[in-house]
């Protein structure tokens, strides 16, 4: 998937802000399959602020790679606030970095329900001091558009966490 100019500009700002802060980050991605890390690494010099990323598409990967408790997934489903928070906290702990961003959602075209429609995405952001959650309902924009919108929101959340 090609990145648009808006996403590239956001990725550059994320790189600049984290490098200026002297901080490292990690991603924990489900519905985006590594696109957040891909956007960040489209900027030269990103190795100074990106530890790497966990692509935890399956529930088993969430548990094995970043310690999301299986009972939490069973109780709330993979696409939920508690799982997004656990993904961010687990990635932060596993990587030993300053910030983690996580996403879990339903990009479509299938998989949605009345309770959890296509376009629903939960975001988690964790630092050593705090954790925040955000929910977006992008609607059934098509798989690529939901994933692109998710990348942009994740980058915006990081910028908000590092607002000057």
N, C-alpha and C positions, 0 to 999 in steps of 0.2 A: 504494500500500500504506500503510495506516495504521500509525503507530508505537505500540507499547504503552507503558505507563507506565514499565516497566523500561528500555526503550531511550531514552526521553526523558530519564530521570534520568541515565543514563550520558552522554548527549550533553551535558547541562548540566554535569556534572562535567568532561568533556573541555574544554569551552569555558572554564570557570573556571580549570582548571589551566594551560592554555596561555596564557591572558591573564595570569595571575599570573606566569608565567615570562617573559612578553614574547616568546613564540615564535609562529611561523606554521607551519602545516602544509598539506599537500596530500594528496589521495587519488589512487590509481591503481586503478581498479576494472574488473573484467571481469564476473564472475558477478552482482555486485550492481547493475551498471548505473547507478551514481551514488547508491545508497541511503545509503552512509556519509556522503557530503557532504550529502545531503538530511536525514539525522538531525541532523547538526551544525548545519545552517542552520535547523533548526526552533527553535533557541534564539536569542532576540534578542541582538544584539551579536556574533554569530559572525564578522562581517567583521573583527573585531580579531585573529582567530587562524586563519582559514581563507583561504588563498590562492585555492583553487579545487580542481577535480578533473579528472582525465583519465579518461574512460570509454573504455577500450581493449578493447572486446568482441572484436574480430577480431584475429587474429595480425598482420595488416598494420598495424592501429592501434597495437598494442604496439610495433612496430618504428618506425613513422613518428613517433609522438607522444612516446614516452619512451625511444627508443633501445635497446629490447630486441633483441639480435642475432638475426637470423633463424636462423643455424646453431644457436643455443642452443634455440630453439623446435623446430627440426627434430630435434635430438638427444633432448631431454627431454620434448617436448610442452608445450603451453601451461599445462596444469595440473600444475605441478611446483615443487619447491623452488627450483631455479635461476632459473626464470622469475619466480616471486614476488619473489625477491631482486632480480633485475634490474629488475623493474617499480618497486620501491620506490626503488632507487638512481637509476634513470633519472628518475623523477618528482622526486625530491629535487634532482637536478642541474638539470633543466629549469626548475623553479620557483624555485630558489635560496632555499629555506626551511630551517627547522630540523628538520622531521620529515616523513616520508612514510609512509603506510600503503598496502599493496597487497593485493589479493585476486584469486585466480584459482581457479575451481572448477567443479564439475559440479552444477548445481542440479536437473537433471532436467526432465521425466520421462524423457527419453532421454539418450543420450550416454555412459552409464556402461559399464564393462567390469569384468572380474575384478580387473585391476590398478588401475584407477581407477574405483571405483564411484560411483554417484550419491550425493551428499552429501559427497564429498571436496573440501576447500577448503585451499589453501595461502595463508598470510599472510606478507607481508614487512613489516618495519618498519625504516626507515633514518633515522639521524640523521647528523650530520657525524662523529660519533665511532664509531658502531657500526651493525651491521645484525643483525637477528634474524629467525628463521623460526619459524613454528608451523604444524602440520598438524592439521586436525580432520576427523573422519569422522562427520558428523552422521547418516548413514543416509538412506534414502529417505523423508524426512518430507513430501515434497511441495515443489514449487518455491518457493512463498512462504515456507514455514517454514525451508527451508535458507538462503534469502537473509536472512531476519530473524535467524536464529542467527548468520550470518556478520557482519552489522552489529554485533551485540552483542559478539562476540569481538573484532572490530577495535577497537571503542571501549574494551574492557577492556585490550587490549594497549597502547593509547595511555596509559591511566591507569597501567598498570604502569610504563611508561617514564618517567612523571612522578610517581611515588610520592613523597609528602612525606617 
